[in-house]
Amino acid sequence: MINNAIQVVLDARHSVYVESTPDILDEIAPVLGLAMSRGGVRVTVLLFSHTPLLELQQKVRSQFRDLRTVHPGQFFTVIGDDRQSVFMPRSVALGRDGSRYGYVFRDRDMSWFLVHNYFNAWYRATRINVSSGPAGKVYYSHRLAINDIMEYGLNGRSAVLTGGVMRESGKSVTMEGRILSFTVSEDIVNFTFSSGGDEKYTVGGYDSQVEDIEMVALEVL
């Protein structure tokens, strides 16, 4: 499982989401550091452990700018670019049965299911490392875009949607405008984008069902 997780990280070009115990994180931390050093790869880490928070803060590597902890945790996962992933049950990750096994998904739909659950936990998790500002100006993940809109008050900022897909027509669209607001609930996660005048669009991620536009890339100006 660790070798499969490492391969997911090496294949990623834009984002890697990790939910892990501290011990397993130590095993994959070097390759996560390598991914971040390549530039352009955003790594978010969500830890679960029975270790007290203060001790966890002292133990965990300081290299991760996006680092949170959640209790009791959901599962072990590493997700690359929202497209491929590995999954291990929580009890297995905690070593309760003395062996490790898991599943590898080279499938965007299953990986997206894990992304949805990952960020549901991320939003309620306790921050360990808090950055002073957003990591970058170009987002290929609408979940990361919404995270930074929430965290750093990007409402009202000028932005460019590049290569988005109109949900009803399937046509590709590029437009410049402003980020107006965001919605985050268990079922709906999107932001509202204005291209000027009275034109307003809701923007979601992969497999959007209710939004006007499926986001491909967003550049915040």
C-alpha positions as CSV (number, residue, x, y, z in Angstrom):
1,M,0.0,0.0,0.0
2,I,2.8,2.4,0.8
3,N,4.4,1.9,-2.6
4,N,1.0,2.5,-4.3
5,A,0.6,5.7,-2.2
6,I,4.0,6.9,-3.2
7,Q,3.2,6.3,-6.9
8,V,0.0,8.4,-6.6
9,V,2.1,11.2,-5.2
10,L,4.7,10.9,-7.9
11,D,2.1,11.0,-10.6
12,A,0.4,14.2,-9.2
13,R,0.9,17.5,-11.0
14,H,-1.4,19.8,-9.0
15,S,-2.7,18.4,-5.7
16,V,-2.3,15.6,-3.2
17,Y,-4.7,15.1,-0.3
18,V,-3.5,12.8,2.5
19,E,-5.5,11.5,5.5
20,S,-3.2,9.4,7.7
21,T,-1.8,8.4,11.0
22,P,1.5,10.1,12.0
23,D,3.4,6.8,11.6
24,I,2.3,6.2,8.1
25,L,2.8,9.9,7.3
26,D,6.5,9.5,8.3
27,E,6.8,6.8,5.7
28,I,5.5,8.9,2.8
29,A,6.8,12.3,4.0
30,P,9.9,12.3,1.9
31,V,8.0,11.8,-1.4
32,L,5.5,14.4,-0.3
33,G,8.4,16.8,0.2
34,L,9.7,15.9,-3.2
35,A,6.3,16.7,-4.8
36,M,6.1,20.1,-3.1
37,S,9.7,20.9,-4.1
38,R,8.8,20.4,-7.8
39,G,6.5,23.4,-7.5
40,G,2.9,23.6,-8.3
41,V,1.8,20.6,-6.2
42,R,-0.4,21.5,-3.3
43,V,-0.3,19.0,-0.4
44,T,-2.9,19.0,2.3
45,V,-2.5,16.6,5.3
46,L,-5.2,15.5,7.6
47,L,-4.0,13.4,10.6
48,F,-5.9,11.1,12.9
49,S,-4.4,9.7,16.1
50,H,-5.0,8.9,19.7
51,T,-1.9,11.1,20.5
52,P,-2.8,14.4,22.4
53,L,-2.8,17.5,20.2
54,L,0.2,19.1,21.9
55,E,2.4,16.0,21.5
56,L,1.2,15.6,17.9
57,Q,2.2,19.2,17.1
58,Q,5.7,18.5,18.4
59,K,6.0,15.2,16.6
60,V,4.7,16.0,13.2
61,R,7.1,17.3,10.5
62,S,6.9,21.0,10.0
63,Q,7.2,20.9,6.2
64,F,3.4,20.9,5.6
65,R,1.7,24.3,5.3
66,D,-1.8,22.7,5.1
67,L,-1.9,20.5,8.2
68,R,-4.9,19.6,10.3
69,T,-6.0,16.9,12.7
70,V,-9.4,15.2,13.1
71,H,-10.7,12.7,15.6
72,P,-11.6,9.9,15.3
73,G,-10.6,10.0,11.6
74,Q,-12.2,8.3,8.7
75,F,-9.6,6.2,6.8
76,F,-6.1,6.3,5.3
77,T,-6.1,7.8,1.8
78,V,-3.8,9.5,-0.6
79,I,-5.5,11.2,-3.6
80,G,-3.6,12.7,-6.5
81,D,-5.2,15.4,-8.8
82,D,-8.7,14.1,-7.8
83,R,-8.1,11.3,-10.3
84,Q,-6.4,8.4,-8.6
85,S,-6.2,7.3,-5.0
86,V,-5.4,4.6,-2.4
87,F,-7.6,3.7,0.5
88,M,-7.0,1.8,3.7
89,P,-9.7,1.2,6.4
90,R,-9.0,3.2,9.6
91,S,-8.6,0.1,11.8
92,V,-6.0,-1.3,9.4
93,A,-4.1,2.1,9.4
94,L,-4.1,2.1,13.2
95,G,-2.6,-1.4,13.1
96,R,-5.2,-3.1,15.2
97,D,-5.2,-6.4,13.2
98,G,-1.4,-6.5,12.7
99,S,-1.5,-6.3,8.9
100,R,-1.9,-3.8,6.1
101,Y,-4.2,-4.0,3.1
102,G,-6.1,-1.5,1.1
103,Y,-7.4,-0.6,-2.4
104,V,-6.1,1.3,-5.3
105,F,-8.5,3.3,-7.5
106,R,-7.3,4.5,-10.9
107,D,-10.8,5.9,-11.3
108,R,-11.9,9.5,-11.1
109,D,-15.4,8.8,-9.8
110,M,-14.3,6.7,-6.9
111,S,-11.5,9.1,-6.1
112,W,-14.0,12.0,-6.2
113,F,-16.1,10.1,-3.6
114,L,-13.0,10.1,-1.4
115,V,-12.4,13.7,-2.1
116,H,-15.9,14.6,-1.0
117,N,-15.5,12.8,2.3
118,Y,-12.0,14.1,2.9
119,F,-13.0,17.7,2.7
120,N,-16.1,17.2,4.9
121,A,-13.6,16.2,7.6
122,W,-11.1,18.9,6.5
123,Y,-13.6,21.7,7.2
124,R,-14.3,20.6,10.7
125,A,-10.7,19.6,11.6
126,T,-8.3,21.4,14.0
127,R,-5.6,23.4,12.4
128,I,-2.0,22.5,13.3
129,N,-0.1,24.6,10.7
130,V,-1.8,27.9,9.6
131,S,-0.4,29.8,6.7
132,S,-0.5,33.6,6.4
133,G,-2.0,33.5,3.0
134,P,-3.1,31.3,0.0
135,A,-0.6,28.9,-1.5
136,G,-1.0,30.1,-5.1
137,K,-3.0,31.9,-7.7
138,V,-4.0,29.1,-10.0
139,Y,-6.3,26.4,-8.8
140,Y,-7.1,23.1,-10.7
141,S,-9.2,21.8,-7.8
142,H,-12.4,23.6,-7.0
143,R,-12.2,22.2,-3.4
144,L,-8.9,23.9,-2.9
145,A,-10.2,27.1,-4.5
146,I,-13.2,27.2,-2.1
147,N,-10.9,26.4,0.9
148,D,-8.8,29.5,0.1
149,I,-11.9,31.6,-0.7
150,M,-13.1,30.7,2.8
151,E,-9.8,30.9,4.7
152,Y,-8.3,34.1,3.1
153,G,-11.4,36.1,2.3
154,L,-11.1,36.0,-1.5
155,N,-14.7,37.1,-2.0
156,G,-14.7,40.1,-4.4
157,R,-11.3,39.2,-5.9
158,S,-10.9,39.4,-9.7
159,A,-10.4,36.0,-11.3
160,V,-10.3,34.1,-14.6
161,L,-12.2,30.8,-15.2
162,T,-10.2,28.9,-17.9
163,G,-11.6,26.0,-19.8
164,G,-14.7,25.6,-17.7
165,V,-17.6,23.5,-19.0
166,M,-21.2,24.8,-19.1
167,R,-23.1,22.0,-17.6
168,E,-26.2,22.2,-19.7
169,S,-24.6,22.7,-23.1
170,G,-21.3,21.0,-22.6
171,K,-19.5,24.0,-24.2
172,S,-16.1,25.1,-23.0
173,V,-16.0,28.6,-21.5
174,T,-13.3,31.1,-20.5
175,M,-14.4,34.3,-18.7
176,E,-13.0,37.0,-16.5
177,G,-14.9,38.3,-13.6
178,R,-15.1,38.3,-9.8
179,I,-15.7,35.7,-7.1
180,L,-18.9,36.8,-5.2
181,S,-19.6,34.1,-2.6
182,F,-19.3,30.5,-1.7
183,T,-21.6,27.7,-0.4
184,V,-20.4,24.8,1.6
185,S,-22.7,22.1,2.9
186,E,-22.8,18.3,3.1
187,D,-24.3,18.1,-0.4
188,I,-23.4,21.4,-2.1
189,V,-19.9,22.9,-2.5
190,N,-19.6,25.7,-5.0
191,F,-18.9,29.4,-5.5
192,T,-20.7,32.1,-7.3
193,F,-18.8,33.9,-10.1
194,S,-19.9,37.2,-11.9
195,S,-18.6,38.0,-15.4
196,G,-20.0,41.5,-15.2
197,G,-23.4,43.1,-15.1
198,D,-26.2,40.8,-14.0
199,E,-24.5,37.6,-15.3
200,K,-23.8,35.3,-12.3
201,Y,-22.9,31.6,-12.4
202,T,-22.5,28.9,-9.8
203,V,-19.3,27.0,-10.2
204,G,-18.7,23.4,-9.0
205,G,-16.2,20.7,-9.5
206,Y,-16.1,17.4,-11.3
207,D,-19.5,15.8,-12.1
208,S,-21.4,19.0,-11.0
209,Q,-25.1,18.3,-10.9
210,V,-26.7,21.6,-9.9
211,E,-24.1,24.2,-10.8
212,D,-23.9,26.3,-14.0
213,I,-20.2,25.6,-14.7
214,E,-17.9,22.7,-14.0
215,M,-14.5,24.3,-13.1
216,V,-11.3,23.2,-14.8
217,A,-9.0,26.0,-13.7
218,L,-9.3,29.2,-11.8
219,E,-6.7,32.0,-11.7
220,V,-7.1,34.6,-8.9
221,L,-5.7,37.9,-10.0
